Amino acid sequence: MVSLKTVQASNASIRALPNITALFVGGTSGIGQSTLRQLACNADSPTAYIIGRNEARASPFLSELRQLSPKGCFHFIEADVSLVRNVDAACQQILQQEKQLNFLFMTPGGISLGGRNETVEGIDYLFALRYYSRMRFIQNLLPLLESSGPSRVVSVYGGGFEYSINTSDLDLKHNFSLLNAYKHSITMTSLSMEHLASTHPAISFIHVYPGLVGTNIYTNSFPAPVSTIYNYVMWPFMWPFSVNLSESGERHLFHLSSARYPAKQGTGSQGVPLEAGDVAMGTTGETGSGAYLLDWKGDVRPSTKVLAQYREQRIPELVWGHTESLMDKAVRR
């Protein structure tokens, strides 16, 4: 476990990283908001883009960020990122204004108890939020990510819980279930990140499981009867096993900024230097391989036998090829 003291000391040294530019997708609530707040507290003069659904609702938080970091620049982009075309439009704004991007931090998602719910682009709504839209942000912003150092992508979902998936129906058009969607979103994220780390070795990629964190995900996902039962009946029993939201933000900022998780062939800064040179092991079993599966404590989650088997079968390339093809098809609908 990376101690909270180590995390806080590392975060305090982010000020030594000049001209930090970051994008937070889903940065107006929960883990994204907490992590962004920590960036504003610790970085000297960051530039941060925040993507959310409602700018008016985000206005108080934007004001807070500007008070925490008077020299920082915080830009809000209003977008529903369940649609690939909206991701493209948001990325275009950033590409027009920036020449580099250090941190890409993504948390959009939700919970559903229903069946497949397709967007107008033909992708299940939650599958789009958990996987496809996140991959589109990466794909679009690779030129900026490759122009900076440190350069890191963090996707918060289920790293380390990879399962076997249906490789002949990756988008679950014909075999959708909540369990299958959960498995595919997690495993496809890890496979795509491993592929991207090998094809874009100047960028590091992290898929992290955040643990049990007290966010408003149930309130945002369900009507009052269901969310009330969760918040007032179930959560009190779960709370002793949870991670404090503020601590979660501190730890995720560490994931974004520490040299513990370097790119495979990065040049220049790999983030805040380590005192003991403790570089993490990547998904391939190689230290510093550029793709990492982490738990909420910053420890490496063991790569499953499924990933090793899929690596031998070249499934990472298959998954990424499918992902690019489906996203391009989605914007043409």
BELMO-V890381 format. One record per helix or strand of 3 or more residues. SS is the DSSP state (A for helix, B for strand). FROM is the first residue (numbers start at 1). LEN is the number of residues. Records with the same first field share a line. If there is no record, write none. Layout:
SS=FROM-LEN, FROM-LEN
This chain:
A=4-13, 30-13, 55-14, 84-14, 125-21, 178-22, 217-5, 224-18, 245-13, 259-3, 305-8, 315-18
B=21-5, 47-6, 73-6, 103-4, 152-6, 204-6, 291-4
